[in-house]
Amino acid sequence: MKSYPISIKPFGQSAVLVEWPIKVEDDILQDILNFIDAFQRLNMEDWEISAAYNSLTIVNNQGQIDFIKIKKLIADCYLEQKAKKIKRKEYLWRIPVCYDKAFGIDLDDASRRLGLSVEEIIQMHTSFEYRVYGIGFLPGFMYLGGLPKALEIPRRKEPRLRVAKGSVGLAAKQTGIYPQNSPGGWNIIGRCPIPIFNPNLEKPCFVNVGDKIMFHKISKAEYDLHKIEGEVGIYKPENVQLNA
């Protein structure tokens, strides 16, 4: 695995920002995830880590930190993990989406702006595997990279005050699922019937950063069935381990 120049900066009094080159690449993501695994093995129980496309925010929940000391620890940890071969489990998840016009409220507008038929948008959206580069904004909101260029579309000029839970949207080079009702400016093309985030579970979000997502089209009747299955907790998303 190739090495990258990283920068380590203070981020307030109790956090550190670790940055990789500003690129969206699988190799950079893998390097970030390998570092997270190595850092967590140091038993840093008071620290919380949040990953983004090319950076990590590492926060000490106990308060103010000694930046010089933690900077050296992070730098040493990064160099040491490069010398080890880390094997981590990653999964490809098949997520159901209903592209009915009742749910895909921006499908017609997206069709016009992209110069594609609605059927072409759906076919293309369900034909690619998307890498989970980050989870944030809302609990369980997955930032998915790998959107085909033909589906790249700017965010809506006027965000909606309420986007329904499960809505599947497009924005610039990304696609994603709204895990709960919230304001939002993405172009909505469908809806997922199953819960992506459940705070009552030991693992609230079944997907991890580094996993992949592939959408598959379902009918309105299948949507209604899977929604009930999801609500009572018996729906099990299909997955395949990628690096078995």
FENGI-V309896 format. One record per helix or strand. SS is the DSSP state (hx for helix, st for strand). FROM is the first residue (numbers start at 0). LEN is the number of residues. If there is no record, write none. Layout:
BEGIN
{{SS	FROM	LEN} {SS	FROM	LEN}}
END
This chain:
BEGIN
{{st	6	4} {st	14	5} {hx	25	15} {st	46	5} {st	54	6} {hx	66	16} {st	90	8} {hx	106	8} {hx	117	8} {st	129	6} {st	141	4} {hx	148	3} {st	152	1} {st	159	4} {st	166	6} {st	173	4} {st	181	3} {st	186	5} {st	196	1} {st	204	1} {st	211	7} {hx	219	13} {st	237	4}}
END
